[in-house]
Amino acid sequence: ADEIMPAIRVNDGKANISKFPISFQVNKLMTWMVTQREEAAEARLMDHARMLSEESARECASKQEVEEMKLLTQPISYLLGDENRNGGTRSGYFSDSFLLNSSKRGRSLLSGFCSGNDDHTKKLIIKILFLEKKSFKWYGRSNVAAYFSNDLPKLLEDIAKKNSSEVAKSIRDIINTIEKAMYSLAEQDTSFGVPKLFVRATECANEEHGSLKNFGYEDDNEVEIVKCARESKTIQIVDLID
């Protein structure tokens, strides 16, 4: 009864089904009720999925905050690596970072920003490195290599020329740009399912340099050139094989 009366009111109001044979009315009402049940069930599933997603996001954010706090207590040499020790050592936590291993430019710049023992700036740098690490997981190393190996170090070089009072804000602006690229659907390249920021960086790097090896990425891993088509144009994506 709880379903039948609303079904009669809605369907009779929309289609005036009372003028049709009883068998037609019954079929129409049953179809409407089944549809309503299915839509309600789907809505419940979507709500449950959303809650699980939000809970997972909160757990990940909480876990990252804990990790960030732990890293704040670590020496810079552990966080960024030390190019002057044992022929150069990698970061103890971000060992596969393009930014830290790209011809040592990124590492030197970030180390310089942290030289004043400024925990706020150090926290921002950790945030950038976490975003890079997350981008590996979401989009694959090959699709973000050019940005973190080439584009980002160039941006950091520009920041290094600014007054010390502007450094933190400029780094925060970079973080906002990367987060917008990664988290906004409007910023995704539908051809690749990768943020436009990273796709543009890959295209520019291949036009200018042809390979990551040519603009200073130092790594002993094998480099494979993979070609893919986009807008009738072939671009090269450099894939680092672990």
C-alpha positions, 0 to 999 in steps of 0.5 A: 500500500505504501508503494501502490498509492503513490504509484497510482497518483503519480502515473494517473497524474502524468499519463491518466492511466485510469482510462486504460485497461486494468492489465495495462494499469497494473503493468504500468504501476509495477514497472514504475514501482520496480524502477523506483526501488532500483533507483533507491537501491542505486542511490543507497549504494552511491551514498555508501560508496561516497561515504567509503571514499570520504572515509578513505580520503580522510584516512589517507590524509591523516596518514600523510599528515603523520608521515609529514610530521615525522619527516619534519624531524628528520635531517635535510640529508635524509629528506632530500639526499646528500650529493656530497656524501659517498658520491651522492646518496638518495633521499631516505624516503623519496628515493625514486623522486624525479625532482630530487634526482634530475641532474641534482638541480631540484635537490640543490634548490630545495636544500637551499630553501631549507637552509634557514631551518624554516619548518614552514618551508620544509613542510611545503617541500615535503608536500611537493614530494608527496604530490610527486609520489602520489602522481606516480601511483595515479598516472604512472612515472612516464607521464609525470617525468617531464614535469618533475624532472624539467618544468618544476626545477625551472620554476624552483630556479626562478623562486631561488632568485626571489627575496626570502620573504617570497619563497614560501608563498611561491612554493605554495603557488606551485603546490596549488597548481599541482593539486588543481591539475591532479584533483580537478576533472576540468584539468584532465586530458581526456585523451590520456586520462592524465592532467593537462599540466603533465601532458604539456610538459611531456610534449614540450620536453620531447620537442626541445630535448627528445629524451629525459637523458638529454636534459639531465635526468641521471638514472641507471635504469633503462629508458624506453621510448614509447610513442602515442598519438594525440591530435594527429601528432606523435609525441614521445613519452619517456618511460622509466622501467624499474 
